[in-house]
């Protein structure tokens, strides 16, 4: 039996732990039907764009994972990561763990950890329990265009495909607002550090990529480029291309194929 850790994203108003939306419940049911218990988080938007909040949220969730591992120490863990937000949040978790190793942290950030380091309650070696990583509709570099389409679609509860045509003024306004935010040194440097953490801290375990050529938020060439980088660091990579499913909609459109991909991936770990 494997524990599945889901990193999902929804708007802040929907991201309360006590409220399980249908989009989240379907993946809980999927994993439980496969015979694996789950633990999940939906990082709030502000924890993605405000690094100190992201650090606190990552530390809190790492402790939850540690507690779950303590109850089942022999149970391997699979991380099921959705969209760029899940990719960024998992990278923040990796960066947080790397603070315990000055040489590793310096490699990621370019400097040693600031301030007096206190012993962490979450050890870096907790990643050793990782059996595999699944990335659904991720990753890609976060540009103002992509961020604006994603934010506008999420705010309106509409598909991202064609959002700039249906809602041109809102999309342009979002883009204008996000461009200076993404250009802030605090934000741009943190995003670079997160990508570096994936290269230097992410466990070298098998990875499964689920993506689509029609995803307007995650260009397929970005996914392929990242897969190549992971292969270069010794990761065994598998992928499944869904021909026409929108962003994070592969399971909804191809439920049997999606379930089969997860089942086969877990069986091969």
Steps between C-alpha positions, in 0.01 A plus 500: 500500500616851412404838644411761237575865580300737279604860433202672342402861436171687511396855579542614860126505557482130416819397671378452854607163638150423624346550155570226247404608149387247238824550307702400806266223613533318169874452556451390860253240372736400220788424734282327756347285225854402406553397863720786617420755774561866423616819664449825313539875500365779286751783544331838513594750230678731741725215615619466141576870433616606848814296585483530883141373498601220266784402733265478798241302307768262370643444849155429641418251226839329532419438867166347401679267260754414768221416746335274241833329432556445871171310519594284200882501480520220244249653260653670192374838385398615153458873433218589259566858390259714301573807287772759550363587843558146626844497336593827670367387837689170488811694400445721804484187715830382349661840561378495860655158560827610338553766769632223725797446268702820455688374194182380331310818583786715368493303175130583460489859622856620448557580868487322838175509701447834671482530878564241767392158389287314750468123487214412266223274618472368143816317390636524147508120479120484511524511120650151507147362537410640157423223252398717205370835379206563266465837329161582349510802266838626620746665485573811296673829563258751648455786253256794528296357210464156657437639849234741369312227313512270800392766750216632284367152431521408868327818619214452254483123538539458125730283286835662422470408132395813310466713814690790340242502216194467722627740768756723328479795738529292816787298357690812396435661840630189676808497279570867570465442874708182509792616284655729766425247774681217322786741429558580867844370606345321798262310271724438200792379712274269701359343184856438375588342835199270478608371160850452638359309797334259260840441339700460822263383774216306337552128565628301203191284469283407201282779363181486293394800290137539390450786257327620185607689186189721525572620856521880470660535844770234470667490156594139420851599394559631854398164646724315257793728583457437871472125445833511313659686792373240744631213287840671502507481881422128498122501532295232324231690312168380359239711325150487363375757249125554500417636153228753571436542873527849653716600795461256792203337328661174386327288764161655428528438126687168507417341837588142412828586326598732783428239763694242300801732479505545878445131568779390265737763636442392860535133407840569347648676803 
